Amino acid sequence: MDKKFAIAKVTKPFGMKGAVRLAPLSRYCEEYISKKPIFLGDSENSSEKVELLEKASDGKQVRCTFKGIDSRSEAEAINGKFIYASVTNEDEINQISGDLIGFTVVTDLGDVVGELIEILWLPVNDIYVIRNGEREILIPVIPE
């Protein structure tokens, strides 16, 4: 069963012909925005399907043009909205499950690190946010 996953947020208009800049919310943003059905909206349930016309990377941000958004004023109207990709449970984006939130994180030696409270989906890698009392610990998810 397909579901929608937020992969980017529209951050600002770019130029006068309807292009917008996106801030990726997942390391799969550029791949999924090009290969998956995409939707635009304030939430997963209120999003509508959009067609990508053009995509260009600019450092950490992605610049896109969508069909039907042809002017700067139309681009300004979608500022702050999210881009969702249609994904299945088998997609790579679901490898690290949000179901892990709330579990206790321990080291290989059995020392308690804290409770996993959030997973940040960043373009390069994911980051586990772990709470230990008043302190938050950020652990990058990398092969090493």
Phi, psi and chi 1 to 4 in degrees:
 res  aa     phi    psi   chi1   chi2   chi3   chi4
   1 MET       -  130.1  179.3  176.2  163.0      -
   2 ASP   -78.5  146.5  -74.9   -0.4      -      -
   3 LYS  -137.5  168.3   60.2 -177.6  179.0  178.5
   4 LYS  -102.6  136.6  -64.4  176.1 -171.6  170.7
   5 PHE  -126.9  127.5 -162.4   97.9      -      -
   6 ALA   -67.9  120.9      -      -      -      -
   7 ILE  -114.9  -14.7   58.1  169.3      -      -
   8 ALA  -162.3  161.9      -      -      -      -
   9 LYS  -126.7  135.7 -177.1  175.3 -177.0  177.4
  10 VAL   -71.7  122.8  178.3      -      -      -
  11 THR  -104.0  -30.8   57.6      -      -      -
  12 LYS  -174.1  157.0   63.9 -178.5  174.2  178.7
  13 PRO   -69.8  157.0   -2.8    9.2      -      -
  14 PHE  -136.1  116.0 -178.9   84.3      -      -
  15 GLY    77.9 -166.3      -      -      -      -
  16 MET  -109.6   -1.4  -59.3  -55.1  -71.1      -
  17 LYS  -108.5   19.9  -63.5 -176.6  179.7  179.9
  18 GLY    96.4    2.2      -      -      -      -
  19 ALA   -72.0  152.6      -      -      -      -
  20 VAL  -135.2  156.8  -66.8      -      -      -
  21 ARG   -97.7  141.0  -73.8 -166.9 -173.8  -93.9
  22 LEU  -117.4  141.5  -54.7  177.7      -      -
  23 ALA  -100.6  116.2      -      -      -      -
  24 PRO   -62.2  140.3  -21.3   32.8      -      -
  25 LEU  -110.0   -1.2  -59.8  175.6      -      -
  26 SER  -147.1  150.6  165.6      -      -      -
  27 ARG   -69.5  -13.1   67.9  173.5  171.4 -101.5
  28 TYR   -93.7    6.5  -60.2  104.7      -      -
  29 CYS   -52.3  -56.8  176.0      -      -      -
  30 GLU   -65.0  -38.7  -71.4 -164.0   51.4      -
  31 GLU   -66.4  -48.5  176.2 -175.1  -12.1      -
  32 TYR   -70.8  -35.0  -80.0   31.3      -      -
  33 ILE   -66.8  -26.0 -156.0  165.2      -      -
  34 SER   -89.0  -28.3  -61.0      -      -      -
  35 LYS  -113.2  -12.9  -63.0  178.9 -178.8  177.3
  36 LYS  -113.9  157.6  -59.0  -87.6 -175.3 -173.5
  37 PRO   -61.8  135.1  -20.7   30.5      -      -
  38 ILE  -121.1  154.8   55.1  172.4      -      -
  39 PHE  -134.5  151.2  -58.0   81.9      -      -
  40 LEU  -123.8  131.8  173.9   69.1      -      -
  41 GLY   175.4  178.5      -      -      -      -
  42 ASP   -79.3  -27.1  -67.8  -43.3      -      -
  43 SER  -147.0  167.3   70.7      -      -      -
  44 GLU   -56.3  -42.5 -174.6  178.4  -29.5      -
  45 ASN   -76.8  -27.7  -64.8  -31.2      -      -
  46 SER  -100.7   12.6   68.6      -      -      -
  47 SER   -85.6  152.5   60.9      -      -      -
  48 GLU  -122.7  146.8  -64.4 -178.7   16.9      -
  49 LYS   -63.2  137.5 -169.5  168.9 -174.5  174.3
  50 VAL  -129.4  156.9  -69.0      -      -      -
  51 GLU  -110.3  124.8 -176.8 -179.6  -26.1      -
  52 LEU   -77.3  126.6  177.5   69.7      -      -
  53 LEU   -97.3  -40.5  -65.4  178.1      -      -
  54 GLU  -151.7  144.7 -173.9  178.0   -5.9      -
  55 LYS  -138.8  137.3  173.9 -177.4   73.2   75.6
  56 ALA  -142.0  139.0      -      -      -      -
  57 SER   -91.6  142.4  -65.2      -      -      -
  58 ASP  -139.5   79.3 -176.9   16.0      -      -
  59 GLY    71.2 -124.0      -      -      -      -
  60 LYS   -85.9   -8.2  -68.9 -175.8  178.4 -177.9
  61 GLN  -109.5  158.4  -66.6 -163.9  -15.5      -
  62 VAL  -116.3  137.9  179.4      -      -      -
  63 ARG  -109.4  129.4 -172.0  174.6   63.7 -121.8
  64 CYS  -134.4  155.6  -66.3      -      -      -
  65 THR  -125.9  132.5  -54.1      -      -      -
  66 PHE  -114.2  148.1  -60.3  105.6      -      -
  67 LYS   -62.2  133.1 -174.9  174.9 -176.2  177.1
  68 GLY    91.2   -7.0      -      -      -      -
  69 ILE  -114.0   95.0  -59.1  171.7      -      -
  70 ASP  -113.5   -0.4  -57.0  -44.7      -      -
  71 SER  -137.8  165.0   68.1      -      -      -
  72 ARG   -62.3  -39.4 -175.6  168.2 -177.1   93.9
  73 SER   -65.3  -36.4   62.0      -      -      -
  74 GLU   -68.2  -36.6  -70.7  173.5  -27.6      -
  75 ALA   -66.8  -39.6      -      -      -      -
  76 GLU   -63.6  -31.5  -72.7  171.0  -11.1      -
  77 ALA   -68.4  -23.0      -      -      -      -
  78 ILE  -101.1    3.7   64.9  168.0      -      -
  79 ASN   -58.1  131.6 -168.0   34.3      -      -
  80 GLY    91.5   -9.8      -      -      -      -
  81 LYS   -79.9  165.1  -65.5 -169.0 -177.4  -70.3
  82 PHE  -106.7  150.4  -68.2   91.2      -      -
  83 ILE  -102.8  125.5  -57.6  -66.1      -      -
  84 TYR  -112.2  143.1  -63.9   89.5      -      -
  85 ALA  -108.6  145.2      -      -      -      -
  86 SER   -82.1  118.9  179.6      -      -      -
  87 VAL  -129.5  159.8  -61.5      -      -      -
  88 THR  -108.0  171.3   64.3      -      -      -
  89 ASN   -64.6  -21.1  -72.4  -24.5      -      -
  90 GLU   -86.0  -10.3  -70.3   77.3   35.1      -
  91 ASP   -63.8  149.0  -82.4  -50.1      -      -
  92 GLU   -55.9  -31.6  -70.6  179.5  -81.6      -
  93 ILE   -62.5  -19.7 -153.8  162.8      -      -
  94 ASN   -97.9    8.5  -69.6  -47.9      -      -
  95 GLN   -61.2  -40.4  -76.9 -178.3  -10.8      -
  96 ILE  -103.2  108.9  -59.5  172.7      -      -
  97 SER   -80.2  139.8  173.4      -      -      -
  98 GLY   -65.6  -13.0      -      -      -      -
  99 ASP   -66.7  -13.6  -64.5  -21.6      -      -
 100 LEU   -75.7  -15.9  -63.2  174.6      -      -
 101 ILE   -56.8  132.0  -56.7  -66.4      -      -
 102 GLY    99.5  -13.1      -      -      -      -
 103 PHE   -79.2  155.0  -82.1   81.1      -      -
 104 THR   -83.9  133.5  -59.6      -      -      -
 105 VAL   -99.7  130.8  178.1      -      -      -
 106 VAL  -127.6  154.5  -64.9      -      -      -
 107 THR   -80.3  173.7   66.1      -      -      -
 108 ASP   -60.8  -25.4  -68.5  -20.6      -      -
 109 LEU   -88.9   -1.4  -59.9  173.8      -      -
 110 GLY    93.2    3.8      -      -      -      -
 111 ASP   -75.9  135.2  -62.2  -34.3      -      -
 112 VAL   -76.4  126.4  174.2      -      -      -
 113 VAL   -90.4  -42.3  177.9      -      -      -
 114 GLY   153.2 -162.0      -      -      -      -
 115 GLU  -104.9  131.4  177.6 -174.2  -14.4      -
 116 LEU   -70.5  116.9 -179.0   64.9      -      -
 117 ILE  -109.8  -17.3   60.6  167.5      -      -
 118 GLU  -164.1  151.4 -174.4  176.6    3.8      -
 119 ILE  -119.1  118.7  -60.0  171.6      -      -
 120 LEU   -91.0  125.6  -58.9  175.6      -      -
 121 TRP   -95.4  102.6  -54.0   92.3      -      -
 122 LEU  -108.7  161.1  -59.0  177.0      -      -
 123 PRO   -59.1  -38.3  -23.5   31.8      -      -
 124 VAL   -86.1  -46.0  177.0      -      -      -
 125 ASN  -158.1  166.1   59.2  -83.8      -      -
 126 ASP   -84.5  159.5  -60.6  -23.3      -      -
 127 ILE  -131.4  128.8  -65.2 -177.4      -      -
 128 TYR   -85.4  130.9  -67.8  150.1      -      -
 129 VAL  -103.9  117.8 -179.9      -      -      -
 130 ILE  -118.8  131.5  -60.7  159.7      -      -
 131 ARG  -101.7  130.0  176.6  163.1  -69.2  138.1
 132 ASN  -129.8   94.3 -173.8  -31.3      -      -
 133 GLY    67.5 -123.4      -      -      -      -
 134 GLU   -87.0   -8.0  -66.5  -68.5  -43.9      -
 135 ARG   -97.6  142.0 -160.3  171.4  130.0 -162.7
 136 GLU  -111.3  135.0  -78.0 -171.7   -1.1      -
 137 ILE  -116.4  131.0  -58.4  163.9      -      -
 138 LEU  -105.5  124.6  -55.8  176.9      -      -
 139 ILE  -121.3  117.0  -61.3  178.4      -      -
 140 PRO   -71.3  141.6   24.1  -29.6      -      -
 141 VAL   -94.3   99.7 -179.3      -      -      -
 142 ILE  -134.7  155.9   53.6  175.8      -      -
 143 PRO   -56.8  -34.3  -24.2   32.2      -      -
 144 GLU   -64.7      -  -67.0   84.1   20.8      -
